[in-house]
Amino acid sequence: MQYSLLVSRTIKWSKNSQYQSFLLIGLFFFFVAHLLLLSPSSLEEDFTGMRVIHPKDLLGFLRNDPETLASVPFLRSIAPTYSARDGVLYSTENGSPRFKLIAKRTNLYQESQIAHIREAKVYLEEGTEITSAEALYDLVKSQVTFIGSVVSRFKGGAVVESERAILDLRPALRLEIPVNEQARGKKTNLASPLFFESMGLTYSGADSTLRLLSKVKVRLGGARTLEVVSDHCDLVQSKQTLEFWMDDTRIIERQFVVATDPGLFLKSRRMEIKLRTGQEIREILALQDVFFENLGDPSSSTQGSGGRGIYRVKENEITLSEFPQLYQDRDTVTGDTITYNRNSERVEVTRSNAIYNTSPPTNR
C-alpha cells in the first residue's frame, strides 16, 4: 500500500519538476536492489567452495536428496559434521597407497566416524575398481560398504555386479558380497563369453582369487553352450582356472558337480576348467568319480564312467581313465583309457576288454 502511494505522489510531482522522472527511475532500481541483495539465497541452490551452514538448515538441505539405500537411521535424523562435493580421499599405509575413493558427495558424521558417500568410485592398489550408487565408510573399522548398483572390475578381466559389497582394508584387502546377496559376473578377456552367478562372493587381494560361495552356475559360450552347476567355485586368476567342488555336508550321492550342454550330461566330484586369455575354452577336467551320458541320439544310449575324465570341447570327445567303462546299448567296453568322440561315435581303447550283453548303470 505504501509503495502504491509513493508511485501516485511521484506521478504528481513529475508535473512540477523535470528532475522527478530521474527520481522515479532511481527509486525503482533501489527497490530491485533491495529485493535481490537482501533476500536470503535458497539452500537448494548449488554452491561451490566452502560455506558455513547452521546444522538445522543443513539437515533440511539434505532432505532434498534422493532416499538413501543405507539402513542407518541417523542419516536422516542427524546433520553431518561436514558435507563436501566432488571429493577425493586417499588411504596409505607406510607411505604406500592402499586405495583412492572418489565421491560425488560426502557427508561425514564425526561422532560415529562414518562417511556417507553418493556415487562412489574406489580404485585399489592392485588394479581393482569398484563403483556404487552409495557407500558407507567406517573410519574406525577401515571398512567400506557399497550399496546399490555395485560393479566390481578385477584386474584379471572379471566383472561382477551386485546390490551390496563390503571392502575390508585391514589387515589385508578383502572384498565380500554377502551369501544372501546374488552376484552376477562375466569374464571379458576370453574369445567367447563366460558368465557366472552365485549367492555370495569373496575376493582376496593377496592371491587375486574370486570365490563363489553358494549355488554356483557358470555358462560357457563358443561353439557349444555348456553350463556347470556346483556348490562352490574358485576363479583363480593367477592360474587362469575355474575350480568347482561340492559341499561335503550333502549326502554322498549328491556331491557331484554337473556340466551339461544340449547333448551331454557330465558329472564328477570335482571339475576344473582351464582358461586362456583371448582363446576358446579347450577342455574340462573331471577329477573324481566321473560319469557321462551322450544325449545326442535318442535311438541309442552311450554312457561312460571312470575315476577321471577329460572333455575336449573343440574335438567334442571325452577321454576316461582310472578303471574306465563305456556302455553302448547293452555292450560294455573296458581298458586303461577310453576315448569317445561324440561327433562320429568312434571309440578308441587302450588294452581293450569288451563285454557284451550287459545293462548300463543308472547314475543320473
C-alpha positions in Angstrom: 0.0 0.0 0.0 2.8 2.4 0.9 4.6 1.6 -2.4 1.5 2.4 -4.4 1.0 5.7 -2.6 4.6 6.6 -3.3 4.1 6.0 -7.0 1.0 8.2 -7.1 2.8 11.0 -5.4 5.7 10.6 -7.8 3.4 11.0 -10.8 2.0 14.2 -9.3 5.5 15.6 -8.7 6.6 14.8 -12.1 4.4 17.6 -13.4 6.2 20.2 -11.3 9.8 19.2 -11.9 11.9 18.0 -14.8 14.1 16.0 -12.4 11.3 13.9 -10.9 11.5 11.3 -13.7 15.1 10.6 -12.7 13.9 10.2 -9.0 11.3 7.6 -10.1 13.9 5.6 -12.0 16.3 5.7 -9.0 13.6 4.6 -6.6 12.8 1.7 -9.0 16.4 0.4 -9.0 16.6 0.9 -5.3 13.7 -1.5 -4.7 15.0 -4.0 -7.2 18.4 -4.0 -5.5 16.8 -4.3 -2.1 14.9 -7.4 -3.1 17.9 -9.1 -4.8 20.7 -8.2 -2.3 18.9 -8.6 1.0 16.8 -11.7 0.3 18.5 -14.9 1.5 19.6 -17.4 -1.2 17.9 -20.8 -1.3 19.7 -23.7 0.3 18.5 -25.8 -2.6 20.8 -23.8 -4.9 24.1 -25.4 -5.9 27.2 -23.9 -4.3 31.0 -24.1 -4.8 33.8 -23.7 -2.3 33.3 -23.8 1.5 30.2 -22.4 3.2 29.2 -22.5 6.9 25.6 -23.5 7.3 23.6 -23.9 10.5 23.1 -27.6 11.3 19.3 -27.2 11.2 19.5 -25.7 7.8 21.9 -28.3 6.5 19.6 -31.2 7.6 16.8 -29.5 5.7 19.1 -29.2 2.7 19.9 -33.0 2.8 16.3 -33.9 3.0 16.1 -32.9 -0.7 18.5 -35.7 -1.6 17.1 -39.0 -3.0 16.1 -41.5 -0.4 19.2 -43.3 0.9 19.5 -47.1 0.3 21.5 -47.4 3.6 19.7 -48.8 6.6 21.3 -46.4 9.0 18.7 -44.3 10.9 20.8 -41.3 11.8 21.5 -40.4 8.2 18.0 -38.7 8.1 17.8 -37.5 11.7 21.2 -36.1 12.4 23.1 -33.4 10.5 26.6 -34.3 9.3 29.6 -32.5 10.7 30.9 -31.8 7.2 29.4 -32.1 3.8 31.6 -31.9 0.7 31.1 -32.3 -3.0 33.4 -33.9 -5.7 35.9 -35.1 -3.1 38.9 -37.4 -3.4 40.1 -39.5 -0.5 43.4 -41.4 -0.4 44.4 -44.1 2.0 48.0 -45.1 2.5 50.0 -47.5 4.7 53.7 -46.9 5.4 53.7 -44.3 2.7 52.3 -46.7 0.1 48.8 -46.1 -1.5 46.1 -48.5 -0.5 43.1 -47.1 -2.3 41.6 -44.0 -3.8 38.0 -43.0 -3.3 36.2 -40.5 -5.5 32.8 -39.3 -4.3 30.1 -37.0 -5.8 29.1 -36.0 -2.3 30.5 -37.0 1.1 28.7 -36.4 4.4 30.9 -37.0 7.5 29.3 -37.9 10.8 32.2 -37.2 13.2 30.6 -38.7 16.3 30.1 -42.1 14.7 33.2 -41.8 12.5 31.2 -42.8 9.4 31.1 -41.1 6.0 28.0 -41.4 3.8 29.0 -41.2 0.1 27.0 -40.7 -3.0 28.2 -42.0 -6.4 31.3 -43.8 -5.0 34.2 -45.0 -7.1 37.1 -46.8 -5.5 40.5 -47.8 -7.0 42.5 -50.4 -5.2 46.3 -50.6 -5.4 46.3 -54.0 -7.3 44.0 -52.7 -10.0 40.5 -53.5 -8.9 37.8 -50.8 -9.5 34.5 -50.7 -7.6 31.6 -48.3 -8.2 28.2 -48.0 -6.5 25.3 -45.6 -6.0 26.1 -45.1 -2.3 28.8 -46.2 0.2 29.4 -46.1 4.0 33.0 -45.7 5.0 33.6 -46.7 8.6 36.8 -44.9 9.6 37.2 -47.0 12.8 36.9 -50.4 11.2 38.6 -49.3 7.9 35.7 -50.8 6.1 33.7 -49.6 3.1 30.1 -50.9 2.5 28.9 -50.4 -1.1 25.2 -50.1 -1.6 23.1 -50.1 -4.8 24.2 -51.0 -8.4 27.6 -52.2 -7.3 30.0 -53.0 -10.1 33.4 -54.6 -9.3 36.0 -54.8 -12.1 39.0 -57.0 -11.4 42.5 -56.9 -12.9 42.2 -60.4 -14.4 39.2 -59.4 -16.6 36.3 -60.5 -14.3 33.4 -58.0 -13.8 30.8 -58.7 -11.0 27.5 -56.9 -10.4 25.6 -57.0 -7.1 23.5 -54.8 -4.9 25.8 -54.8 -1.9 29.5 -55.5 -1.2 31.9 -55.0 1.7 35.5 -54.0 1.4 37.9 -54.6 4.3 41.1 -52.6 4.1 42.8 -54.2 7.1 44.6 -56.4 7.8 44.5 -57.2 4.1 42.4 -56.1 1.2 39.3 -58.4 1.0 36.0 -57.8 -0.8 32.9 -59.7 0.1 29.4 -60.0 -1.3 27.3 -61.5 1.5 26.0 -65.0 0.9 22.4 -63.7 1.0 23.1 -61.4 -2.0 23.3 -62.6 -5.6 26.5 -61.9 -7.5 26.3 -61.9 -11.4 29.5 -61.7 -13.4 31.4 -62.4 -16.6 34.9 -62.9 -17.8 35.7 -60.4 -20.5 39.1 -61.4 -21.8 38.2 -64.7 -23.5 37.4 -65.4 -27.1 33.8 -66.4 -26.2 31.8 -65.1 -23.2 31.8 -66.7 -19.8 29.0 -65.8 -17.4 28.6 -66.8 -13.8 26.3 -66.2 -10.9 26.3 -67.3 -7.3 24.9 -66.4 -3.9 27.8 -64.5 -2.3 31.4 -64.0 -3.3 34.7 -63.2 -1.8 37.9 -61.7 -3.3 41.3 -61.7 -1.8 43.8 -59.1 -2.9 46.7 -61.4 -1.7 46.2 -64.1 -4.4 43.5 -62.4 -6.7 41.1 -65.3 -6.2 37.4 -64.9 -6.7 35.5 -67.5 -4.6 31.8 -68.0 -5.5 30.2 -69.1 -2.2 27.0 -70.9 -2.9 24.5 -72.0 -5.7 27.1 -71.5 -8.5 26.1 -71.6 -12.1 28.7 -70.9 -14.9 27.7 -70.7 -18.6 30.4 -71.0 -21.3 29.8 -69.7 -24.8 31.5 -70.6 -28.0 31.0 -73.5 -30.4 28.8 -75.2 -27.7 27.0 -73.6 -24.8 28.0 -75.5 -21.7 26.6 -74.9 -18.2 28.3 -76.0 -15.0 26.4 -76.2 -11.7 28.1 -76.6 -8.3 28.0 -75.6 -4.6 31.3 -73.7 -4.8 33.8 -72.4 -7.3 37.2 -70.6 -7.3 38.2 -68.4 -10.1 42.0 -68.5 -9.6 43.2 -65.6 -11.7 46.9 -66.3 -11.1 46.4 -69.8 -12.7 43.5 -68.8 -15.0 41.4 -71.7 -13.8 37.9 -72.4 -12.6 37.8 -75.0 -9.9 34.4 -76.5 -8.9 33.5 -78.6 -5.9 30.6 -79.6 -3.7 29.6 -79.0 -0.1 30.7 -82.1 2.0 27.6 -81.7 4.2 25.5 -83.1 1.3 24.7 -86.8 1.2 27.4 -88.6 -0.8 25.1 -89.4 -3.7 24.5 -85.7 -4.3 28.1 -84.5 -4.0 28.6 -84.1 -7.8 29.4 -81.1 -10.0 27.2 -81.3 -13.1 28.1 -80.0 -16.6 25.5 -80.1 -19.4 25.1 -79.0 -23.0 22.1 -79.8 -25.3 23.5 -83.3 -25.9 25.7 -84.1 -22.9 25.3 -84.9 -19.2 28.6 -85.0 -17.3 29.2 -85.2 -13.5 32.2 -85.5 -11.2 33.0 -84.8 -7.6 35.3 -82.0 -8.7 35.9 -80.2 -12.0 38.4 -77.8 -13.4 38.3 -75.6 -16.4 41.5 -74.1 -17.9 41.1 -70.5 -19.2 43.3 -68.9 -21.8 43.3 -65.1 -22.5 41.8 -64.4 -25.9 41.1 -68.1 -26.6 38.2 -70.5 -26.5 37.7 -73.0 -23.6 39.6 -76.1 -24.7 38.9 -78.7 -22.1 37.1 -79.6 -18.9 38.8 -81.8 -16.3 36.5 -84.2 -14.3 38.8 -85.1 -11.4 36.9 -87.8 -9.4 34.2 -90.4 -9.9 33.2 -89.4 -13.4 30.0 -90.3 -15.2 28.7 -89.1 -18.6 25.8 -89.8 -20.9 25.6 -88.8 -24.5 22.1 -87.5 -25.2 22.5 -86.5 -28.9 21.0 -89.6 -30.5 17.7 -90.7 -28.9 17.8 -94.1 -30.7 21.0 -95.2 -29.0 22.4 -94.9 -25.5 26.1 -94.2 -24.8 27.3 -93.8 -21.2 30.7 -93.9 -19.6 32.3 -93.9 -16.1 35.8 -93.8 -14.6 38.0 -92.3 -11.9 39.0 -89.3 -14.1 37.9 -87.8 -17.4 38.7 -85.0 -19.9 36.2 -83.4 -22.1 37.9 -81.7 -25.1 35.3 -79.1 -26.2 36.6 -78.4 -29.7 37.1 -82.0 -30.6 33.8 -82.9 -28.9 35.3 -86.0 -27.3 35.6 -87.5 -23.8 38.6 -89.5 -22.5 38.1 -91.7 -19.4 40.8 -93.2 -17.3 41.3 -95.0 -13.9 39.2 -98.1 -14.4 37.0 -96.7 -17.2 34.0 -98.3 -18.7 31.9 -97.4 -21.7 28.3 -98.6 -22.2 26.7 -98.6 -25.7 23.3 -100.1 -25.7 23.9 -103.4 -23.9 27.6 -103.7 -24.6 30.4 -102.7 -22.2 34.0 -101.8 -23.1 36.8 -101.5 -20.6 40.5 -100.8 -20.8 43.3 -98.5 -19.5 41.8 -95.4 -21.3 38.7 -95.0 -23.4 38.2 -92.0 -25.8 34.7 -91.5 -27.2 34.1 -89.0 -30.0 30.5 -87.6 -29.8 30.5 -86.4 -33.5 31.5 -89.8 -35.1 30.7 -92.1 -32.1 34.1 -93.5 -32.7 35.6 -95.3 -29.7 39.4 -95.7 -29.1 40.5 -98.0 -26.3 44.0 -98.9 -25.0 44.2 -102.5 -23.7 40.6 -103.2 -24.6 38.4 -105.7 -22.9 34.9 -105.9 -24.5 32.0 -107.4 -22.7 28.7 -107.9 -24.4 25.0 -108.2 -23.4 25.2 -106.2 -20.1 23.0 -103.5 -18.9 24.4 -100.0 -18.4 24.3 -98.4 -14.9 21.8 -95.8 -13.9 23.9 -93.0 -12.5 21.8 -89.8 -13.2 
